Amino acid sequence: MKRFQVLPCAALRPYIDRIWGWDYRGGAALPLPALLPGTGAELYFHYRQPFSYTRGDGPPLACETGHLFCLRRDPLQLSAARDLGFIAVRFKAGMLHRFTAIPGRELADRVLALDDLWERPGQALQRRLSYAATPAQCILLIEDFLCAQLRSDGPDAVVERAMEMLYRDGATLTIQQLAERLHLGRRQLERRFLSVSGQTPAAMKSLARFQHTVRALMLDAAAAATDVALAQGYFDQAHFIRNFRRYAGAAPQCYLQGARNKTHFYNTSRDDSGIMPAPDHYF
């Protein structure tokens, strides 16, 4: 398995956390993770076999060569793969709508192809990527495309700021405190939040807390689940278990026993030494 992750160009850094990728060619099928609901969105570009996935008890479905995952309520299980190669763009919370005309509230829990998001420009990007000689060249093409799609203003700058604050400080910040810091009434904040994202501030706070907790537990196999959960703002163990079941479909102990033995898409902090350059060749 080969991995990389890089920071986006300066113009995209306020909106995109990182660009990263995997490359795997092996005889054995590589078990892939269940993707859990979260606050951001992930745009994938496959140069080998695209993902296939299932939702609940539904049939297997195949992704397009370029596609978006924007999970908010239910997990999605990726199928094992023998021939895997992709580049992914990880959008920050509340920032995807800067790049597409589709309102953020209409993106939740959908798997969208590139041409669903950008029509002809998306199709043109896919063609250019098919001719790129290296992953590094693909990243330059993707960055150029996203810079061209970037809108200078979003539908509501205050809601964007609120999302960033909830993602960063949700463990300690109450919704009432958030509204006061933004000089809004709580109901006004909730209406504006719903209009932009289709979520309430409380729903995003819950998702951010869950996302931070799972990430910490997946990156540190020795971490005690209850200790991490309390540090992330859960009231007690019962609150944590109930919330975990809601988003993961399983109790924490059961989920972690299986997930920690598989690959996962949780990356180390951008401040860590985990930032690795994109390869200048395909593996």
BAFI-30667 format. One line per 2 residues: number of its first residue (from 1); for each residue x, y, z of N, C-alpha, C, O, CB. Coordinates in steps of 0.05 Angstrom, whole numbers, plus 5000, padded with zeros to 4 digits. Glycine has a CB too. Example, Ala and Ser with C-alpha at 12.3 -4.5 7.8 and 13.67 -1.06 7.14 Angstrom:
BEGIN
1> 5264 4886 5156 5246 4910 5156 5264 4934 5156 5285 4934 5169 5226 4911 5181; 5257 4955 5142 5273 4979 5143 5258 5001 5157 5268 5023 5161 5282 4988 5114;
This chain:
BEGIN
1> 5017 4976 5000 5000 5000 5000 5018 5025 5000 5035 5027 5017 4981 5000 5025; 5013 5043 4982 5026 5069 4981 5006 5090 4987 4983 5090 4978 5039 5074 4952;
3> 5015 5110 5004 4998 5132 5012 5012 5158 5008 5037 5159 5009 4988 5128 5041; 4997 5179 5005 5008 5206 5005 4987 5226 5015 4963 5220 5013 5019 5215 4978;
5> 4995 5248 5025 4977 5270 5031 4992 5296 5029 5015 5298 5038 4964 5267 5059; 4980 5316 5017 4993 5342 5012 4974 5364 5019 4949 5360 5019 5003 5344 4983;
7> 4985 5387 5026 4968 5411 5030 4960 5422 5003 4976 5421 4984 4983 5432 5046; 4936 5433 5000 4928 5445 4974 4943 5471 4970 4957 5481 4988 4898 5450 4974;
9> 4940 5482 4946 4953 5508 4940 4941 5529 4959 4919 5525 4970 4949 5515 4910; 4955 5551 4961 4947 5572 4981 4919 5582 4977 4905 5587 4996 4966 5596 4979;
11> 4910 5585 4952 4883 5595 4946 4861 5577 4956 4839 5586 4962 4879 5600 4916; 4867 5551 4959 4847 5532 4967 4848 5525 4997 4829 5512 5007 4850 5506 4951;
13> 4869 5533 5011 4872 5524 5039 4850 5533 5058 4845 5519 5077 4898 5534 5049; 4837 5556 5054 4815 5563 5071 4791 5544 5069 4774 5543 5087 4806 5591 5066;
15> 4790 5529 5048 4766 5513 5042 4771 5483 5041 4753 5467 5046 4754 5521 5016; 4796 5475 5037 4803 5447 5033 4825 5440 5053 4845 5453 5056 4813 5441 5004;
17> 4820 5418 5068 4839 5410 5089 4864 5398 5077 4887 5405 5086 4826 5390 5108; 4861 5380 5058 4884 5366 5046 4876 5352 5021 4852 5348 5016 4897 5347 5067;
19> 4896 5343 5006 4892 5325 4983 4909 5301 4989 4932 5303 4996 4900 5339 4955; 4897 5277 4986 4911 5253 4994 4903 5230 4976 4885 5233 4959 4904 5246 5023;
21> 4918 5208 4978 4912 5186 4960 4923 5160 4970 4941 5159 4987 4921 5192 4933; 4913 5138 4958 4922 5111 4963 4928 5098 4936 4915 5104 4915 4901 5095 4979;
23> 4946 5079 4937 4952 5062 4914 4957 5034 4923 4975 5029 4939 4976 5073 4897; 4942 5015 4913 4945 4987 4922 4941 4968 4898 4920 4970 4884 4925 4980 4944;
25> 4960 4951 4894 4957 4930 4874 4967 4904 4887 4991 4901 4892 4973 4936 4847; 4949 4886 4893 4958 4862 4906 4940 4839 4899 4918 4842 4887 4957 4866 4936;
27> 4949 4815 4905 4934 4791 4899 4909 4788 4917 4888 4780 4908 4951 4767 4901; 4913 4795 4942 4891 4793 4961 4874 4818 4961 4883 4840 4957 4902 4788 4990;
29> 4848 4814 4965 4830 4836 4966 4835 4852 4992 4837 4841 5013 4800 4827 4965; 4837 4878 4989 4842 4896 5012 4816 4904 5025 4799 4916 5012 4858 4921 5002;
31> 4812 4896 5050 4787 4905 5064 4786 4935 5067 4805 4947 5077 4784 4891 5092; 4765 4947 5058 4762 4976 5060 4742 4983 5082 4726 4967 5090 4753 4988 5033;
33> 4743 5008 5092 4728 5015 5116 4699 5021 5111 4691 5025 5088 4741 5038 5130; 4684 5022 5132 4658 5035 5132 4663 5065 5135 4678 5073 5153 4639 5024 5154;
35> 4651 5081 5118 4653 5110 5120 4631 5120 5138 4607 5114 5133 4653 5124 5092; 4638 5135 5158 4618 5144 5178 4610 5173 5172 4625 5188 5159 4629 5142 5206;
37> 4586 5181 5181 4578 5209 5178 4597 5228 5190 4610 5222 5210 4550 5213 5190; 4599 5252 5178 4618 5272 5188 4609 5300 5180 4586 5304 5170 4646 5267 5178;
39> 4626 5319 5183 4619 5347 5179 4628 5358 5152 4618 5378 5142 4631 5364 5200; 4647 5344 5139 4658 5354 5114 4647 5338 5090 4625 5328 5090 4688 5353 5114;
41> 4664 5336 5069 4657 5321 5045 4683 5313 5032 4704 5326 5036 4639 5338 5025; 4682 5292 5016 4706 5281 5003 4700 5276 4974 4680 5264 4966 4714 5254 5017;
43> 4717 5287 4957 4716 5285 4928 4737 5265 4919 4761 5270 4925 4718 5312 4914; 4730 5244 4905 4748 5223 4897 4752 5222 4867 4733 5226 4852 4739 5196 4907;
45> 4777 5218 4859 4784 5214 4831 4799 5187 4829 4821 5185 4840 4801 5238 4819; 4787 5168 4816 4799 5141 4814 4814 5138 4787 4804 5145 4766 4777 5119 4816;
47> 4838 5127 4789 4852 5120 4764 4855 5090 4761 4868 5080 4743 4880 5133 4764; 4844 5075 4780 4840 5046 4777 4810 5041 4782 4793 5058 4777 4859 5030 4797;
49> 4804 5017 4792 4776 5010 4796 4763 5028 4817 4773 5030 4839 4774 4980 4805; 4741 5041 4810 4727 5057 4830 4715 5040 4852 4712 5016 4850 4704 5073 4816;
51> 4708 5054 4874 4696 5040 4897 4669 5027 4889 4655 5037 4871 4691 5060 4920; 4663 5005 4902 4635 4996 4904 4627 4997 4933 4645 4994 4950 4631 4967 4891;
53> 4602 5000 4939 4593 5004 4967 4565 4993 4971 4550 4989 4952 4595 5033 4974; 4558 4990 4996 4531 4983 5004 4522 5002 5026 4538 5013 5041 4529 4953 5013;
55> 4495 5005 5027 4483 5021 5049 4462 5003 5062 4443 4994 5049 4470 5047 5038; 4466 4998 5088 4447 4981 5102 4446 4953 5089 4467 4941 5084 4419 4993 5102;
57> 4422 4944 5084 4418 4918 5071 4415 4920 5041 4406 4901 5028 4394 4904 5084; 4421 4943 5030 4417 4947 5001 4437 4932 4984 4457 4922 4995 4418 4976 4995;
59> 4433 4932 4958 4451 4918 4940 4477 4934 4936 4478 4958 4941 4438 4913 4913; 4499 4920 4927 4523 4935 4921 4519 4955 4898 4505 4949 4879 4546 4915 4913;
61> 4531 4978 4901 4530 4999 4881 4558 5008 4873 4576 5007 4889 4513 5024 4891; 4561 5016 4848 4588 5024 4838 4589 5054 4836 4571 5067 4826 4593 5011 4811;
63> 4612 5065 4845 4617 5094 4842 4626 5100 4814 4637 5082 4800 4637 5103 4863; 4623 5124 4805 4635 5134 4780 4665 5138 4784 4675 5137 4807 4621 5160 4771;
65> 4679 5143 4763 4708 5148 4764 4714 5172 4781 4734 5173 4796 4720 5151 4736; 4698 5193 4780 4700 5216 4797 4674 5219 4812 4652 5220 4799 4707 5242 4781;
67> 4675 5222 4838 4649 5223 4854 4654 5237 4880 4677 5241 4889 4638 5195 4858; 4632 5244 4893 4632 5258 4919 4617 5241 4940 4596 5230 4934 4619 5286 4917;
69> 4629 5239 4964 4614 5228 4987 4609 5252 5006 4628 5267 5012 4631 5205 5001; 4585 5254 5015 4577 5275 5034 4558 5263 5054 4534 5266 5052 4564 5301 5020;
71> 4569 5249 5074 4553 5233 5092 4546 5249 5117 4564 5261 5130 4568 5207 5100; 4520 5248 5124 4511 5263 5148 4495 5246 5168 4495 5252 5192 4494 5286 5138;
73> 4482 5225 5159 4465 5210 5177 4472 5181 5179 4471 5170 5201 4436 5213 5168; 4478 5168 5157 4482 5139 5157 4509 5131 5146 4520 5145 5129 4460 5126 5140;
75> 4521 5109 5157 4546 5100 5147 4544 5087 5119 4522 5080 5110 4559 5080 5166; 4566 5083 5107 4567 5071 5080 4591 5052 5080 4613 5060 5088 4571 5093 5057;
77> 4587 5027 5073 4608 5006 5074 4620 5003 5046 4607 4996 5027 4596 4980 5084; 4647 5008 5045 4661 5003 5020 4668 4974 5017 4674 4960 5037 4687 5020 5019;
79> 4667 4963 4993 4674 4935 4988 4704 4932 4985 4718 4951 4978 4659 4925 4962; 4714 4908 4992 4742 4902 4989 4751 4906 4960 4735 4902 4941 4748 4874 4999;
81> 4776 4913 4956 4786 4919 4929 4814 4906 4925 4830 4905 4943 4787 4949 4924; 4819 4897 4901 4845 4886 4893 4862 4905 4877 4887 4903 4876 4842 4860 4878;
83> 4850 4925 4865 4864 4943 4847 4854 4971 4853 4834 4980 4842 4859 4935 4817; 4868 4985 4870 4858 5010 4881 4877 5033 4876 4901 5030 4881 4853 5007 4912;
85> 4867 5055 4865 4884 5078 4862 4866 5103 4860 4850 5105 4842 4901 5076 4836; 4869 5122 4879 4852 5145 4878 4867 5169 4890 4886 5167 4905 4827 5140 4894;
87> 4857 5193 4883 4865 5218 4895 4839 5230 4906 4819 5231 4893 4879 5238 4874; 4841 5240 4931 4817 5250 4945 4822 5279 4954 4844 5286 4962 4810 5232 4969;
89> 4801 5295 4953 4801 5322 4963 4783 5324 4987 4759 5318 4985 4792 5343 4940; 4794 5332 5010 4779 5333 5035 4770 5362 5040 4787 5379 5047 4795 5321 5059;
91> 4744 5367 5037 4734 5394 5041 4729 5399 5071 4722 5381 5086 4707 5398 5026; 4735 5423 5080 4729 5430 5107 4699 5433 5112 4684 5435 5093 4743 5457 5115;
93> 4691 5432 5137 4663 5434 5144 4651 5460 5133 4661 5482 5137 4659 5433 5174; 4629 5457 5118 4614 5480 5108 4626 5494 5084 4617 5516 5077 4611 5499 5129;
95> 4646 5482 5071 4659 5496 5049 4655 5484 5021 4662 5497 5002 4689 5496 5055; 4642 5461 5019 4637 5450 4993 4620 5468 4976 4625 5469 4952 4624 5422 4996;
97> 4601 5482 4988 4583 5498 4972 4596 5522 4959 4584 5535 4942 4560 5508 4989; 4621 5527 4966 4637 5548 4952 4644 5540 4924 4652 5556 4908 4662 5555 4968;
99> 4642 5514 4918 4652 5503 4893 4631 5492 4874 4637 5485 4852 4672 5481 4899; 4606 5491 4883 4585 5481 4866 4559 5497 4870 4555 5508 4891 4580 5451 4873;
101> 4543 5498 4849 4518 5512 4850 4496 5497 4866 4476 5509 4872 4508 5518 4822; 4501 5472 4872 4481 5456 4887 4482 5465 4916 4504 5465 4928 4487 5426 4885;
103> 4460 5474 4927 4460 5483 4955 4470 5461 4974 4465 5437 4970 4432 5491 4964; 4484 5469 4995 4494 5450 5014 4473 5432 5026 4478 5409 5032 4508 5464 5036;
105> 4449 5443 5030 4427 5427 5042 4418 5404 5024 4405 5385 5033 4404 5445 5049; 4425 5406 4998 4416 5385 4979 4438 5364 4974 4435 5346 4958 4408 5398 4953;
107> 4461 5368 4987 4484 5350 4983 4485 5327 5003 4499 5307 4999 4510 5365 4983; 4471 5331 5025 4474 5312 5048 4466 5284 5040 4445 5279 5028 4458 5321 5071;
109> 4483 5264 5047 4478 5236 5044 4474 5227 5015 4460 5208 5009 4454 5228 5059; 4486 5242 4997 4485 5235 4968 4512 5227 4958 4533 5237 4968 4474 5259 4952;
111> 4512 5209 4939 4537 5201 4925 4534 5212 4897 4518 5202 4881 4542 5170 4925; 4548 5233 4890 4545 5247 4865 4569 5244 4847 4592 5246 4856 4539 5277 4870;
113> 4564 5240 4821 4585 5239 4802 4595 5267 4795 4581 5287 4801 4576 5225 4776; 4619 5269 4783 4630 5294 4776 4612 5311 4758 4610 5335 4762 4657 5290 4762;
115> 4599 5298 4739 4582 5314 4721 4555 5321 4734 4542 5339 4724 4576 5298 4695; 4548 5308 4756 4525 5318 4772 4532 5344 4785 4514 5362 4788 4517 5297 4793;
117> 4556 5347 4794 4565 5371 4808 4572 5394 4790 4565 5417 4796 4589 5364 4826; 4585 5388 4767 4595 5409 4750 4589 5406 4720 4599 5422 4704 4625 5411 4754;
119> 4573 5386 4713 4565 5382 4686 4589 5381 4667 4608 5366 4671 4545 5404 4677; 4588 5397 4645 4609 5395 4625 4637 5401 4636 4656 5387 4629 4604 5414 4603;
121> 4641 5422 4653 4668 5426 4664 4678 5401 4679 4702 5395 4678 4668 5450 4683; 4660 5387 4693 4668 5363 4707 4676 5341 4688 4696 5327 4693 4646 5354 4725;
123> 4662 5338 4666 4669 5318 4646 4696 5325 4634 4712 5307 4628 4647 5317 4625; 4700 5350 4628 4726 5358 4616 4749 5353 4635 4770 5344 4626 4725 5388 4609;
125> 4745 5358 4661 4767 5351 4680 4773 5322 4680 4796 5314 4680 4759 5360 4708; 4752 5305 4679 4756 5276 4679 4773 5267 4655 4790 5250 4657 4729 5261 4680;
127> 4767 5280 4632 4783 5273 4608 4812 5281 4611 4830 5266 4604 4771 5286 4583; 4817 5305 4622 4844 5314 4626 4859 5296 4645 4883 5290 4641 4845 5343 4635;
129> 4846 5288 4666 4859 5270 4686 4866 5243 4673 4887 5232 4681 4840 5266 4710; 4851 5234 4655 4857 5208 4642 4883 5208 4626 4894 5188 4621 4834 5199 4624;
131> 4892 5232 4619 4916 5235 4603 4940 5243 4621 4963 5244 4611 4913 5256 4582; 4936 5248 4646 4958 5257 4664 4977 5234 4668 4970 5211 4671 4947 5267 4691;
133> 5003 5241 4668 5024 5220 4670 5030 5211 4698 5040 5189 4702 5049 5230 4657; 5024 5228 4718 5031 5222 4746 5010 5232 4765 4994 5250 4758 5059 5234 4753;
135> 5009 5221 4789 4991 5233 4810 4996 5262 4815 4977 5278 4819 4993 5217 4835; 5021 5270 4815 5028 5298 4819 5015 5316 4798 5005 5338 4804 5058 5303 4820;
137> 5015 5307 4773 5003 5323 4751 4972 5323 4755 4959 5344 4750 5009 5310 4724; 4961 5301 4764 4932 5301 4770 4925 5321 4791 4905 5335 4788 4923 5273 4779;
139> 4941 5324 4811 4935 5343 4833 4935 5371 4822 4918 5387 4829 4955 5340 4856; 4954 5378 4805 4955 5405 4793 4930 5410 4777 4919 5432 4778 4980 5408 4775;
141> 4921 5390 4762 4896 5394 4746 4872 5397 4764 4855 5414 4758 4892 5370 4727; 4871 5382 4785 4848 5384 4804 4848 5411 4817 4827 5424 4820 4850 5361 4825;
143> 4872 5420 4826 4873 5447 4839 4865 5469 4820 4851 5487 4827 4902 5451 4850; 4875 5468 4795 4867 5488 4775 4837 5488 4771 4825 5510 4770 4882 5483 4749;
145> 4825 5465 4770 4796 5463 4766 4781 5475 4789 4763 5491 4786 4788 5434 4762; 4789 5468 4813 4775 5478 4837 4779 5508 4841 4761 5521 4850 4785 5463 4862;
147> 4802 5518 4834 4806 5547 4835 4787 5561 4815 4777 5583 4821 4836 5554 4828; 4783 5549 4792 4765 5561 4772 4736 5560 4782 4720 5577 4775 4767 5547 4745;
149> 4729 5539 4797 4701 5537 4807 4696 5553 4832 4673 5558 4839 4695 5508 4813; 4717 5561 4846 4714 5574 4872 4699 5601 4870 4707 5618 4854 4741 5579 4885;
151> 4679 5604 4886 4664 5629 4887 4675 5647 4909 4681 5637 4931 4633 5624 4890; 4676 5672 4904 4688 5691 4924 4672 5694 4949 4682 5701 4970 4693 5718 4911;
153> 4646 5689 4947 4629 5690 4971 4610 5667 4971 4601 5657 4951 4613 5717 4971; 4603 5658 4996 4584 5636 4999 4557 5647 5005 4553 5671 5005 4593 5618 5022;
155> 4537 5629 5009 4510 5638 5013 4506 5652 5040 4488 5668 5043 4491 5614 5013; 4524 5647 5059 4521 5660 5086 4548 5658 5100 4554 5637 5111 4498 5648 5102;
157> 4563 5680 5101 4590 5679 5114 4588 5674 5144 4606 5662 5155 4604 5706 5108; 4566 5684 5156 4563 5679 5185 4559 5650 5191 4570 5640 5211 4538 5696 5195;
159> 4544 5636 5175 4540 5607 5179 4566 5592 5174 4573 5573 5188 4518 5596 5160; 4582 5600 5154 4608 5588 5149 4625 5591 5174 4638 5572 5183 4622 5601 5125;
161> 4625 5615 5186 4641 5619 5210 4630 5602 5233 4646 5591 5249 4641 5649 5218; 4604 5600 5235 4592 5584 5256 4600 5554 5254 4606 5541 5274 4561 5586 5256;
163> 4600 5544 5229 4608 5516 5225 4637 5512 5233 4644 5492 5246 4605 5509 5195; 4655 5531 5226 4683 5528 5234 4686 5528 5264 4702 5513 5275 4699 5551 5221;
165> 4671 5546 5277 4673 5547 5307 4662 5521 5320 4674 5512 5339 4657 5571 5317; 4640 5511 5310 4630 5486 5321 4649 5463 5316 4652 5446 5334 4602 5480 5308;
167> 4661 5462 5293 4680 5440 5287 4704 5442 5306 4714 5421 5316 4689 5441 5258; 4714 5466 5310 4738 5470 5326 4733 5468 5356 4749 5456 5371 4751 5496 5319;
169> 4711 5480 5365 4707 5484 5394 4681 5471 5404 4672 5477 5426 4706 5513 5401; 4670 5452 5388 4644 5441 5395 4644 5426 5422 4622 5423 5433 4635 5423 5374;
171> 4667 5417 5431 4667 5402 5456 4660 5419 5480 4650 5409 5500 4695 5390 5461; 4665 5445 5478 4660 5463 5500 4640 5486 5494 4630 5499 5512 4686 5476 5509;
173> 4635 5490 5468 4618 5513 5460 4589 5505 5459 4582 5486 5444 4627 5524 5433; 4571 5519 5473 4543 5513 5471 4531 5529 5448 4543 5548 5438 4528 5521 5498;
175> 4507 5520 5439 4494 5534 5417 4487 5563 5425 4489 5581 5408 4469 5519 5407; 4479 5567 5449 4472 5594 5459 4497 5611 5459 4496 5634 5450 4460 5593 5487;
177> 4520 5601 5467 4545 5616 5467 4553 5622 5438 4562 5644 5432 4567 5600 5481; 4549 5603 5420 4555 5608 5392 4538 5631 5381 4549 5649 5368 4550 5582 5375;
179> 4512 5630 5386 4495 5651 5376 4503 5679 5387 4504 5698 5373 4466 5646 5384; 4510 5680 5413 4519 5705 5425 4545 5715 5412 4547 5739 5408 4522 5702 5455;
181> 4563 5698 5407 4589 5706 5395 4584 5717 5367 4599 5734 5357 4609 5683 5394; 4564 5707 5353 4558 5716 5326 4538 5739 5326 4530 5748 5305 4548 5693 5310;
183> 4529 5748 5350 4510 5770 5353 4484 5764 5339 4472 5781 5326 4522 5796 5341; 4475 5739 5343 4449 5730 5333 4432 5718 5355 4443 5709 5375 4453 5710 5310;
185> 4406 5719 5351 4389 5703 5369 4391 5674 5361 4398 5667 5339 4360 5713 5367; 4386 5656 5381 4389 5628 5375 4371 5618 5353 4380 5603 5335 4383 5612 5401;
187> 4346 5627 5353 4328 5618 5331 4336 5629 5304 4334 5615 5284 4299 5627 5337; 4347 5653 5304 4356 5665 5278 4380 5648 5268 4382 5643 5244 4364 5694 5282;
189> 4398 5641 5286 4421 5625 5278 4411 5598 5267 4421 5589 5247 4440 5620 5302; 4392 5585 5280 4382 5559 5272 4369 5561 5244 4373 5543 5227 4363 5548 5292;
191> 4354 5582 5239 4341 5585 5213 4362 5588 5191 4360 5576 5170 4322 5610 5213; 4382 5605 5196 4403 5610 5175 4419 5584 5171 4427 5578 5148 4421 5633 5183;
193> 4425 5570 5192 4440 5545 5190 4425 5525 5174 4437 5512 5156 4446 5534 5218; 4399 5522 5179 4383 5503 5164 4381 5510 5135 4383 5493 5118 4355 5501 5176;
195> 4379 5536 5129 4377 5545 5101 4401 5538 5085 4399 5530 5062 4372 5575 5101; 4425 5540 5097 4450 5535 5083 4456 5505 5082 4463 5494 5061 4473 5550 5096;
197> 4455 5491 5105 4465 5464 5107 4444 5442 5109 4451 5419 5104 4483 5463 5130; 4420 5449 5115 4400 5429 5119 4402 5416 5147 4387 5397 5153 4402 5408 5099;
199> 4420 5427 5164 4423 5417 5191 4418 5439 5211 4420 5463 5204 4452 5405 5195; 4413 5432 5235 4412 5451 5257 4441 5454 5268 4457 5435 5264 4392 5444 5279;
201> 4447 5475 5282 4473 5477 5296 4477 5454 5315 4500 5443 5317 4476 5503 5311; 4456 5445 5329 4459 5423 5348 4466 5397 5334 4482 5381 5344 4433 5419 5364;
203> 4455 5393 5310 4461 5369 5295 4490 5369 5286 4504 5348 5287 4443 5366 5270; 4500 5392 5277 4528 5393 5269 4547 5390 5293 4568 5377 5291 4534 5419 5255;
205> 4540 5402 5315 4556 5398 5340 4558 5369 5347 4580 5359 5354 4544 5414 5363; 4536 5354 5345 4536 5326 5351 4553 5311 5331 4568 5293 5340 4507 5315 5350;
207> 4552 5317 5306 4568 5304 5286 4598 5310 5290 4615 5292 5288 4560 5313 5258; 4605 5335 5296 4633 5342 5300 4644 5327 5324 4667 5318 5323 4636 5372 5304;
209> 4629 5326 5345 4638 5312 5369 4643 5282 5363 4663 5271 5371 4617 5314 5392; 4624 5270 5349 4627 5242 5341 4652 5238 5323 4668 5220 5327 4602 5232 5326;
211> 4655 5256 5303 4677 5254 5284 4704 5256 5299 4722 5240 5293 4675 5275 5263; 4707 5275 5316 4732 5279 5331 4738 5255 5349 4761 5246 5351 4731 5304 5348;
213> 4717 5244 5361 4721 5221 5379 4730 5196 5363 4749 5183 5371 4695 5215 5394; 4716 5190 5341 4724 5166 5326 4752 5169 5314 4767 5150 5315 4703 5162 5303;
215> 4758 5193 5305 4785 5197 5294 4807 5192 5315 4826 5178 5309 4788 5226 5283; 4803 5203 5339 4822 5199 5360 4825 5169 5367 4847 5160 5372 4814 5215 5385;
217> 4803 5155 5368 4804 5126 5375 4816 5109 5353 4829 5089 5358 4776 5116 5381; 4813 5117 5328 4824 5102 5306 4854 5107 5302 4869 5090 5294 4810 5109 5280;
219> 4863 5131 5309 4892 5138 5307 4908 5129 5331 4932 5128 5329 4895 5167 5303; 4895 5122 5353 4909 5112 5377 4894 5088 5387 4875 5090 5402 4910 5135 5399;
221> 4904 5064 5379 4890 5040 5387 4891 5035 5417 4875 5019 5427 4903 5016 5372; 4909 5048 5431 4911 5044 5460 4892 5062 5476 4889 5059 5500 4939 5048 5469;
223> 4879 5081 5462 4863 5101 5476 4838 5087 5487 4826 5070 5474 4855 5123 5456; 4830 5096 5510 4805 5086 5523 4781 5101 5512 4781 5126 5514 4807 5088 5554;
225> 4762 5087 5502 4739 5100 5489 4725 5120 5507 4719 5142 5498 4720 5080 5479; 4719 5112 5532 4704 5130 5549 4720 5155 5556 4709 5177 5557 4697 5116 5575;
227> 4746 5153 5560 4763 5176 5566 4763 5196 5543 4760 5220 5547 4792 5168 5573; 4766 5185 5519 4766 5203 5495 4739 5216 5492 4737 5240 5486 4773 5187 5470;
229> 4718 5201 5496 4691 5212 5492 4685 5234 5512 4674 5255 5504 4670 5189 5496; 4693 5231 5537 4689 5252 5557 4705 5277 5550 4695 5300 5554 4696 5242 5585;
231> 4729 5273 5540 4746 5296 5532 4734 5311 5508 4739 5335 5505 4774 5286 5525; 4718 5297 5492 4706 5310 5469 4678 5322 5475 4665 5332 5457 4703 5290 5446;
233> 4669 5321 5500 4645 5335 5507 4621 5317 5512 4599 5328 5517 4639 5354 5487; 4623 5291 5511 4601 5274 5518 4595 5276 5548 4614 5278 5564 4606 5244 5509;
235> 4570 5275 5556 4563 5278 5584 4572 5254 5601 4583 5257 5623 4533 5281 5587; 4568 5230 5590 4575 5206 5604 4577 5183 5584 4573 5187 5560 4555 5199 5627;
237> 4583 5159 5594 4586 5136 5576 4560 5129 5561 4561 5123 5538 4595 5112 5592; 4538 5132 5575 4512 5125 5562 4507 5144 5539 4497 5135 5518 4489 5126 5582;
239> 4512 5170 5543 4509 5189 5521 4526 5182 5497 4517 5184 5474 4515 5218 5531; 4551 5175 5502 4570 5168 5481 4560 5143 5466 4560 5143 5441 4598 5163 5493;
241> 4552 5122 5480 4544 5098 5467 4519 5102 5450 4517 5093 5427 4538 5076 5488; 4500 5117 5461 4475 5123 5446 4482 5139 5420 4471 5133 5399 4456 5139 5464;
243> 4499 5159 5422 4506 5175 5399 4522 5159 5379 4518 5162 5355 4522 5200 5408; 4539 5142 5389 4556 5125 5371 4538 5106 5355 4541 5103 5331 4577 5110 5387;
245> 4519 5093 5369 4501 5075 5355 4485 5090 5333 4480 5079 5312 4482 5062 5375; 4478 5114 5339 4462 5130 5320 4476 5133 5293 4464 5131 5272 4455 5157 5332;
247> 4502 5140 5295 4517 5146 5270 4532 5122 5258 4535 5120 5234 4537 5167 5276; 4541 5103 5275 4557 5081 5265 4540 5055 5261 4549 5037 5247 4579 5075 5283;
249> 4517 5054 5274 4500 5030 5272 4509 5007 5289 4500 4985 5286 4499 5022 5244; 4528 5013 5307 4538 4992 5325 4549 5005 5351 4554 5029 5351 4561 4975 5312;
251> 4551 4990 5372 4563 5000 5397 4593 5006 5393 4605 4993 5375 4558 4981 5420; 4605 5024 5408 4633 5031 5404 4652 5007 5405 4669 5004 5387 4641 5051 5424;
253> 4649 4990 5425 4668 4968 5428 4666 4949 5404 4686 4940 5394 4662 4953 5454; 4642 4943 5396 4638 4925 5373 4649 4937 5348 4663 4923 5332 4608 4919 5369;
255> 4643 4962 5343 4653 4975 5319 4684 4976 5319 4696 4970 5299 4642 5004 5317; 4696 4985 5341 4725 4989 5342 4740 4962 5339 4762 4962 5327 4733 5002 5367;
257> 4729 4941 5349 4742 4915 5347 4746 4907 5318 4767 4896 5310 4726 4893 5361; 4726 4913 5301 4729 4907 5273 4744 4928 5258 4761 4921 5241 4702 4904 5261;
259> 4738 4953 5263 4750 4975 5247 4780 4978 5251 4794 4985 5233 4737 5001 5254; 4790 4972 5275 4818 4976 5281 4835 4954 5267 4859 4956 5266 4823 4975 5310;
261> 4822 4933 5257 4836 4912 5243 4835 4916 5212 4844 4899 5197 4825 4885 5250; 4824 4938 5204 4821 4944 5175 4836 4970 5169 4846 4984 5186 4791 4946 5167;
263> 4837 4976 5143 4846 5002 5135 4826 5023 5143 4803 5017 5148 4852 5003 5104; 4834 5048 5144 4815 5070 5149 4825 5095 5136 4848 5097 5127 4812 5074 5180;
265> 4808 5115 5134 4814 5140 5120 4819 5163 5139 4818 5186 5130 4791 5147 5101; 4825 5157 5164 4831 5179 5183 4861 5185 5180 4878 5168 5185 4824 5171 5212;
267> 4867 5210 5174 4895 5218 5170 4905 5233 5194 4890 5244 5210 4897 5236 5145; 4932 5233 5197 4944 5247 5219 4941 5277 5215 4934 5286 5193 4974 5240 5221;
269> 4946 5292 5236 4944 5321 5235 4962 5333 5213 4983 5322 5207 4951 5334 5262; 4953 5355 5201 4970 5368 5181 4995 5379 5193 5014 5385 5179 4954 5391 5168;
271> 4996 5382 5220 5020 5392 5233 5040 5370 5239 5063 5375 5246 5013 5406 5259; 5032 5345 5235 5050 5322 5240 5068 5317 5216 5065 5330 5195 5034 5297 5247;
273> 5086 5298 5219 5104 5292 5197 5091 5274 5176 5104 5264 5158 5129 5278 5207; 5064 5270 5178 5050 5253 5160 5045 5265 5133 5036 5251 5114 5024 5246 5171;
275> 5051 5291 5129 5048 5304 5103 5070 5293 5084 5093 5298 5089 5049 5335 5104; 5062 5279 5063 5080 5267 5045 5074 5276 5016 5051 5278 5009 5079 5236 5046;
277> 5095 5282 5000 5090 5292 4973 5076 5271 4956 5079 5247 4960 5116 5301 4961; 5062 5281 4936 5049 5264 4916 5071 5251 4899 5090 5265 4892 5029 5279 4899;
279> 5069 5226 4892 5089 5213 4876 5090 5224 4848 5070 5233 4837 5084 5183 4875; 5114 5223 4836 5117 5233 4809 5115 5210 4789 5125 5212 4766 5144 5247 4806;
281> 5103 5188 4797 5099 5165 4779 5076 5148 4791 5070 5150 4814 5124 5148 4775; 5063 5133 4774 5043 5113 4783 5058 5088 4792 5079 5081 4781 5022 5107 4761;
283> 5047 5075 4812 5061 5052 4824 5055 5027 4808 5065 5005 4815 5052 5048 4853;
